[in-house]
């Protein structure tokens, strides 16, 4: 395949099984992110990542500045939390998060000044160890929604033979356009992050993967792929078929390299690391400025939002304030979701704080939410046909109902990535994703 300028763009080397065609609805693709007004206060939960929660480093009454560490832990699988506004700590109280869990949080009353912490400075990086320390100090977690601490992902096991970095710019969920805008607005940061990862982690090839429904991003990313490395096409662009869940890690590894991640395994087991394009770009900015992860870009969209747009928000701002900034609701929202409609989390309140891994807020009106009445399974097999992990969701559902843990293990339940393709395809309206989650809980 040739791009607009005649240069070569790679095609997938392997076909991904299953998946579903979902409407794109990229309504905000042409809207450059705008920075939101300074909030009166922010609530910063001490767990904004997969792993151990942080402990507060501040106390009530302390004055803090933007970028100042306010939470950390000695646990390896964790990422520090930083103040996203300057002001005064007014509370160290537990809060409930959108996933139903409760954990400690630091609440900061803003002084409206956004004064930066005096300790901000570009990190000194000269080898892999100092690079990983810098990534940890930045507070970076996967910005695509998973929230896995990035320094852990990059901290490869001794002797691991990892050669390929896959930059995930697919953004296959409907509505969300933050990765697309990253590619369009700040491609130099993407390239800078790639260079740093190649230098300090040792990747010998980089594949930037994007779905074929984003021609403008393809053109810009191809310029990156054809950049000035000059020693053997180490950075390549690949266009992927527009099919959900194309952006999932295991699917992307298979599409781009032909390597199959084993059940229960990680991409690093087959020599790959997959990183969200926003995470890659952030690394470049952090190495240049020393400014930690205290804000992020989000897509705010859905038929109930008055002015859908992309916004840059401080971590910890309330979802209510973000929606108000976008004009509020133009009709009664029937469903609120953080993240995309396929893998996002439905929430019952607008008062939850925005977390590092939240890439979208969707407010859908009643007519936009297609509901299926749940009836008995008709054994059509559609759920199995669309499952990219070769699972049999209905059999797993039956195993949950009988509590047969041994059977659930044999069925490979742990391989489920909860993409929702099975539930989307089910004509009987069976909540298969919920059954899969319950199955994992039973196994644990």
N, C-alpha and C positions, 0 to 999 in steps of 0.2 A: 504493500500500500504506500502511496505517496501522499505527503502533506501538501498544503497549498503552495509551498515554495519548491516542491519537487523532491525533497529529501525523504528517505525511507522511514516508515513507521512500522514497528513490529506488529504482527498478528499473534493472538494467543497460540500457544504451542500445544495445548490440550483443552478438550471440551469439558466444561463443568456440568455435572449431572443435575437434573432437576431445576428448581427455581421457578419463579412465577413472573409474569409480566404485570407490572403495577403502573398506574398512571404517574407520570413524572411530576406534574404540577410545580415546576420550578418557577413560580411566579415572581420571585425576588432576584432572579439571576442577573438582571440588569441594574440592580440597586446596590451601589457602593455602600459599605457599612458606615453608619454615622455614630458618633460617640454620644452616649446618653448623658443626661444631666447628673451632677453629683448627688447621690442619695443622702438623705438625712442620717441614715445608719445602715450598717451592714451586719449580717449574722454569718459568721464563718465557722461552720462545723469542723470539728477536728478530724473527721474522717471524710475525705473527698477523694478516695482512692480505694482500690482493692488492697486489702492488707490490714495491718494494725493501725488503730487510731492514734493520732498525735496527742500529746499532753500540752495544755496551755503553758506558754512561757511568760505570760503577763498576768497581772492581777487587776482587780477593779480599781479604777482611778488612774491607771498608767496612761501616759501620753504616748501615742504611737504615730509612726509616719508610714507613708506608702512604701511598700516593699520590705518593711521590717518583719523578720520572722516572729510569729506569735504562737506557733505550735510546732512541736517536733517530737520525735521518739527515737530510741536507739534501735528499733526494729528495722530489719533490712527491707522488708516489703512494706514500704510506706514512703510518703513524700511530705516535706514540711509545708506548713501553711503560712502565708504572709498577709500582712495588712493591706487591704485594697483601697483604703481611704486613710487620711490622717485625722486624728481626733483623740477621743478618750474612751478607754475600755469601761463600759457601764454594766456588763453582765458576763458571768461565767456560768451559764445555766444549760441544762440539757434541752435539746430541741428535737422535734420529730422531723424526719426527712421524708421525701416523697415516696421512698420505697418502704415506708412503715417502720423503719428502725429509729431508735432514739440514741442520741449521743451528745457528748459535751460540745459546746460552741462558745466562741468569743464574740460578743456584740460590741461594736465600736460606734460611738456617736460621732458623726463627721463634724469637723470644724469648717468645712467648705473650702479649705485651702489646698488640699491634695499635695501637701508638702512631702517631698521624697526623703526617705531614710538616708542619713549621712553615710551609712555603710555601703551604699550602692557603688559598685565599681566592676569593670569587666574582670572576669575570673582569670587567673593565671593558669593556662593550660599548655602542657608541653609533652604529655604522654597519655596513654589510655587511662591510667589510674586517676590523674588529675581531671581528665575530661569527664569521667563518670562521676567524680565528686562534684564537679560543676553542674552537671545535669541534675544530680540529686538536690543540690543547694537551690536550684532554680524552682523547685517544686513541681516540675513538669510531670504530668500524667497523660495518658492517651487522650488526645482532644477529640477523637472521633466518637467518643461515647463510652468506651470500656473503662477508662479511669485506671488503667494499670500503670504503676510507677515506671517511667521510662528508663531510669538508670538500672532497674532490675532487668528489664527486657534486654538492655544492651550489655549487661554484665554477664557475658557468656561463660559457660562452664570451661574449666581448664581442659585444653585439648580439643575443644569444639571446633569443627571445621566448617565455619560459616563464611560464605563467599559472596552472597547476594543480598543487597538491600532492595526491598520492594517499597516504593513510595506510593501509598494508596491515595489516589485522587479520584476514585471511582464515584463516590457519593451516590450510591444506588437507591437510598431511601427517597420517597417522594418529599417534596417541599424544600428540603434542606439545601442551601446553596453557599454555606460558609467556606467549604473547601474550594468550590468553583471560584469564589471571589478571591480567595488566597492566591490561586493560580493567576488570575487576571490582574490583580492589584499589586502583588508583591512577589513576582517570580524570582527576583534577585535573592530574596531571603530563602526561597526553596533551594536555589542553587548553592547558596552559602552553607546551608545546613547539610546538603549532600556532600560537599567538599569536606566539611568537618568530620562527618561520619566515616567517610572513606579514609581520611587521614588517621583518625584515632581508634577506630574499631577495626579497620583493615579490610573493608569490603572491596572486592576486586571488580565487581560489576553492580550497576544500579539500573533498575527497571522502574520507570515512572509509569504507572498504570492508570488509565482514565477511560471511562465509558465513551462509546462512540457517539453519544448524543450531545457532546459538549465541544463543538467544532472550534470555538474561540479559545477554549482552554487547551485543546490539542495543538493549535497553532503556536501558542505561547510556550507550552511545555516542550514542543519539538525544538524551539529555539534553544531551550536549556539543554536538551539532549544533544544538540549539534554545537555545543559551546566549546570553549577553548582548552579542553583537556589535552587534545592533540596526541594521545598515545593509545589508540586502539579502541575507540568507541566504548568506553567504560560506562557511559550513561546513555541509556536507550529509552525511547518512548514506546509504549504499547497501548493500542486501543482495544478495549474489551467490549464484547457484545453487551448491549444494555438489557440486562436481566437481573432481577433481584434473586438472591443476595450476592451479587458479584463482588461486593466490597468486603465480604467476610474473609478473614485471614487465610483459612485453609483453602477456600475457593480461589483466592488470589494467587497463592503459591502454586496451585495446580495449573491455573490458566497461564501464568507467566513463565514457569520453569518446567512444567510437566512432572514435578516432584510431588508425591503424595504424602502428606503428613499422616503418620500412623494414628490409630485410635488412641486418644488420651495423650497424644504427643503434642509437641510445639513445632512451629516453623523452623526453629533453630536445629531441631533433630534432623532436618533434611537440608541444612546449610543456608537457611534464609532467615531474615528478619523483616517483618512488615511494619511500617510506620505510617501513620496518618500524615498527609502533606502539611497540615497545620502544625503538627508536632515538629516536623523537620524544619519548617520555617522558624518556629519559635527558638529552636536551638541556635540558629544563626543570629537572631536578635539578641539572645541572652549573652552569647559569647562576645558580641560587639558592645553591649551596653551594661550588662550585669543586672538588668531589671528582671525581677522574678515574675512568675506567673500570677498576676493580680487582676487581670481582666481577660476577657475573651469575646469573640464575635459569635453572635447567635442569629439564627433566622427566626423571625416572629411572623407567623402566617396562619392561614385557615380562614374559612368563610365568616367566622365571627369576629375577626380582627378588622378594625376600621382602616388602618394604614399598614398593611404588611410591608416589612422591610428587614434589612440586616442591620443589627445594632452592635456596638461595642460597649460592653457592660462591665462594671467592677464585680469581681467574684463576691458573693454574699448579698447582693442586692435582691430585693424580693421580686418574685415573678409578677406580682401585682403592679409594681412600679414600672417594670419593663413593658407590660401590656398598656398601662396608662400612657407611657411615652409614645406608643404606637397608636394613639387615638382611642384606646379603650375598646370595648365591644360594640359592634354595630347591630348585633342581635344576641339573644340569649345563647351562651355557649352550651352545647350539649355534651361535649367532651373536651377536657383539657389534657394535653400530653406534653411531657418533657422528652425531647428527642423526636424521632420520626414515628409515623403511624404504624410501622411494622414491628420495631423493636423498642420503641419508647415506653415510658411509664405513664399510665393514666393517673391523674392527680385529682383530688377532691377540693383543693383550696389553692388560691393564688398567693398565699402567704408563705410558701416555702422559699428558701433562699436559692439563688442560682449557684450551682457547684461548678468546679473546674471542667467536668466532663459533659456538662449540659450544652449541646450544640443547637438546640431549637426549642421553641415554645409554640405549640400548635393549639388553636382554639377552633374547634369545628362545630358548626351549627347542626341542628338535628337532621336537616335534609342531606348533609354531607356525610353522615355516618350511616353506612349500610349495615343493618342488623339482620342477622339470620336467626330464626327461631330454632332452638336446639331440639332435634328429633333423634331417633335411633339411627345408629350407623347402618348404611345400606351396603357396606362392603364393596364400594366402587373402586377402591385402591388409589384414588387420586392423591391422598396424603403421602403415600409411599412413592408415587411417581415423581412428585415435586420435591421430595426431601433430598437435599444435596449430599447428605451423609449416609444414604442408603438404609435409613431406619424404617421401621414399621410402626408408625405412631399409634395405630389402633390397637396393636398388640401390647404396646407399652401402656396404653390407657387401661386395657384389661388387667395388666399386671399390677397397676396402681390400685384398682378396685379390689383385687384379691390380696394385695399386700405381699405378693411373691417377689421378694428382693432378689433371690437367685435368678429368677426368670428375667427380671429387669436388667441384671448385669449381663446375662447372655445376649440380650437384645441390643446391647451396645448403647444403653441410655446415656452414658456419660459423654458420648460423642455429640449429642444434640447441642446446637449453638443457639437454640431458641429464636431462630430467624422468623418464625411465624408463617412460613410458606404452607405448611400443612393445614393450619387453621384457615388461612386465606382461601385455599382450594377446596376445603370441605363443604359439600353441599348441605350437610346436615347441621351445620352451625355448632359443631362440637368444639369446646375450648381446649384444643389439643395442646397448646403451649402450656397452659396451666397444669395439664396432666403431666407433661414432661418435667416441669419444675417440681411437681410433687414427687415424681419418680426419683429425681436426683436427691431430694430430701430423704426419701425412704432409704436409698442406698447409703447415704452418709450416716 
